[in-house]
Amino acid sequence: ATGRDHPIRITIINDSLRAGATVHVRLPSRLSAGSATLERLLAAGRRGAYATHGVTLGGRSFHTTTTGALGAPRLATLRRRDGVFTVGMPKGSAALLTLDVR
């Protein structure tokens, strides 16, 4: 989806409960993106997609706040290599990839 500020946001979901995956994202030739950020939805431990605690989005968890307010997310910065952004996805995880397009 493209937001008002015009980055492209891509939701990546690895619904496998057995194996991680690698995702390669290549933009159409008419678009250019120098960098991207990645915000991960992860669960701690072996329960993965079945987890009911230890779940974080961008490194944040509601179990770590007493006010309901979350701090700034931890984002990974990705660089394009040969026109491709590569994202490693652990089993049972999701991520939001935001591309700064020009």
RACOR-V700252 format. One record per pair of residues at least 24 apart in sequence whose ideal C-beta (glycine too) atoms are under 10 Angstrom apart, sorted by the first residue. I is the first residue (numbers start at 1). GAP is how many residues later the second one is. If there is no record, write none. Layout:
i:I gap:GAP
i:I gap:GAP
//
This chain:
i:2 gap:97
i:2 gap:99
i:3 gap:95
i:5 gap:93
i:5 gap:95
i:6 gap:93
i:6 gap:94
i:6 gap:95
i:6 gap:96
i:7 gap:26
i:7 gap:29
i:7 gap:30
i:7 gap:90
i:7 gap:91
i:7 gap:92
i:7 gap:93
i:7 gap:94
i:8 gap:25
i:8 gap:28
i:8 gap:89
i:8 gap:90
i:8 gap:91
i:8 gap:92
i:8 gap:93
i:9 gap:27
i:9 gap:28
i:9 gap:30
i:9 gap:87
i:9 gap:88
i:9 gap:89
i:9 gap:90
i:10 gap:26
i:10 gap:28
i:10 gap:75
i:10 gap:77
i:10 gap:85
i:10 gap:86
i:10 gap:87
i:10 gap:88
i:10 gap:89
i:11 gap:30
i:11 gap:83
i:11 gap:84
i:11 gap:85
i:11 gap:86
i:12 gap:26
i:12 gap:28
i:12 gap:29
i:12 gap:75
i:12 gap:77
i:12 gap:81
i:12 gap:82
i:12 gap:83
i:12 gap:84
i:12 gap:85
i:13 gap:28
i:13 gap:36
i:13 gap:76
i:13 gap:79
i:13 gap:80
i:13 gap:81
i:13 gap:82
i:14 gap:34
i:14 gap:35
i:14 gap:73
i:14 gap:74
i:14 gap:75
i:14 gap:76
i:14 gap:77
i:14 gap:78
i:14 gap:79
i:14 gap:80
i:14 gap:81
i:15 gap:34
i:15 gap:74
i:15 gap:76
i:15 gap:77
i:15 gap:78
i:15 gap:79
i:16 gap:32
i:16 gap:33
i:16 gap:73
i:16 gap:74
i:16 gap:75
i:16 gap:76
i:16 gap:77
i:17 gap:30
i:17 gap:31
i:17 gap:32
i:17 gap:33
i:17 gap:74
i:17 gap:75
i:18 gap:30
i:18 gap:73
i:18 gap:74
i:19 gap:70
i:19 gap:71
i:19 gap:72
i:19 gap:73
i:20 gap:68
i:20 gap:69
i:20 gap:70
i:20 gap:71
i:20 gap:72
i:20 gap:73
i:21 gap:66
i:21 gap:67
i:21 gap:68
i:21 gap:69
i:21 gap:70
i:21 gap:72
i:22 gap:64
i:22 gap:65
i:22 gap:66
i:22 gap:67
i:23 gap:62
i:23 gap:63
i:23 gap:64
i:23 gap:65
i:23 gap:66
i:23 gap:72
i:23 gap:74
i:24 gap:57
i:24 gap:58
i:24 gap:59
i:24 gap:60
i:24 gap:61
i:24 gap:62
i:24 gap:63
i:25 gap:53
i:25 gap:55
i:25 gap:58
i:25 gap:59
i:25 gap:60
i:25 gap:61
i:25 gap:62
i:25 gap:72
i:25 gap:74
i:26 gap:54
i:26 gap:56
i:26 gap:57
i:26 gap:58
i:26 gap:59
i:27 gap:53
i:27 gap:56
i:27 gap:57
i:27 gap:58
i:27 gap:72
i:27 gap:74
i:29 gap:54
i:30 gap:71
i:31 gap:68
i:31 gap:70
i:31 gap:71
i:32 gap:48
i:32 gap:51
i:32 gap:67
i:32 gap:68
i:32 gap:69
i:32 gap:70
i:33 gap:45
i:33 gap:47
i:33 gap:50
i:33 gap:52
i:33 gap:65
i:33 gap:66
i:33 gap:67
i:33 gap:68
i:33 gap:69
i:34 gap:45
i:34 gap:46
i:34 gap:65
i:34 gap:66
i:34 gap:67
i:34 gap:68
i:35 gap:42
i:35 gap:43
i:35 gap:44
i:35 gap:45
i:35 gap:50
i:35 gap:63
i:35 gap:64
i:35 gap:65
i:36 gap:39
i:36 gap:40
i:36 gap:41
i:36 gap:42
i:36 gap:43
i:36 gap:44
i:36 gap:49
i:36 gap:51
i:36 gap:61
i:36 gap:62
i:36 gap:63
i:36 gap:64
i:36 gap:65
i:37 gap:36
i:37 gap:38
i:37 gap:39
i:37 gap:40
i:37 gap:41
i:37 gap:59
i:37 gap:60
i:37 gap:61
i:37 gap:62
i:37 gap:63
i:38 gap:36
i:38 gap:37
i:38 gap:38
i:38 gap:39
i:38 gap:40
i:38 gap:47
i:38 gap:49
i:38 gap:50
i:38 gap:57
i:38 gap:58
i:38 gap:59
i:38 gap:60
i:39 gap:34
i:39 gap:35
i:39 gap:36
i:39 gap:37
i:39 gap:55
i:39 gap:56
i:39 gap:57
i:39 gap:58
i:39 gap:59
i:40 gap:33
i:40 gap:34
i:40 gap:35
i:40 gap:36
i:40 gap:47
i:40 gap:49
i:40 gap:50
i:40 gap:53
i:40 gap:54
i:40 gap:55
i:40 gap:56
i:41 gap:51
i:41 gap:52
i:41 gap:53
i:41 gap:54
i:41 gap:55
i:42 gap:48
i:42 gap:50
i:42 gap:51
i:42 gap:52
i:42 gap:53
i:43 gap:47
i:43 gap:49
i:43 gap:50
i:47 gap:45
i:48 gap:42
i:48 gap:43
i:48 gap:44
i:48 gap:45
i:49 gap:42
i:49 gap:43
i:49 gap:44
i:49 gap:45
i:50 gap:42
i:51 gap:41
i:57 gap:37
i:57 gap:38
i:57 gap:39
i:58 gap:37
i:58 gap:38
//
